[in-house]
Amino acid sequence: MLGLRTTIYKVDDIQKAIEWYTRAFETTPYFNEPFYVGFNIGGYELGLQPEENGPVPKGDNVVAYWGVSNIQVTYDRLIALGATDHEQPQNVGDGIITASLKDPFGNIIGLIDNPHFKLNG
């Protein structure tokens, strides 16, 4: 195992999702086709796929956490862009802060500020 590489969110309106994620993650997609849109987020893939047969149930069973340096600022910015609260920022111990929001399409976006985590080269 080499570690996580891609997180994919299913969306009901791919064009609106592209616009929202471009603003939310402050970058444009490097791959943009009707069947898949890919963003490079710090060397990791954030993918968008259209919901083929209507809305897909979205659950809390798996949450991908995106690393941030100031969780409250990022959380507040995503709320201002139209995300809704899922779990407000909280210190979960040892200086690690997590939060999660729902994007306008119902997907959960996790945020984490973990001062102990360092990427392996």
RAURHU-V94344 format. One line per field, one symbol per residue. phi: phi as a letter, one per 40 degrees, with the letter a starting at -180 (. if undefined). psi: psi as a letter, one per 30 degrees, with the letter a starting at -180 (. if undefined). burial: # if it has 9 or more other C-alpha atoms within 8 Angstrom, else .. A space follows every 50 residues. Layout:
phi = ???
psi = ???
burial = ???
This chain:
phi = .bhcbabbbcbcbccccdccccccbfabccbabdcabbbcbfgbcbbbbc ccbgdcdbbccbbcbccbcbccccdcccccchcbcbacdacchfgcbbaa bbccbgccbcbabbcccbccc
psi = kflkekkkkkkfjeeeeeeeeeeeghllkfkjlffkkkkjjhglkjkkkk jehakkkklgfkkkkkklfjeeeeeeeeeffgllkejlkkjgkhgkklll lklfgfkkjkkkjjffkkkk.
burial = ........####.#..##.#####....#......#####...####### #................#..#..##.###.#.####.##.#....##### ###.#.########.......
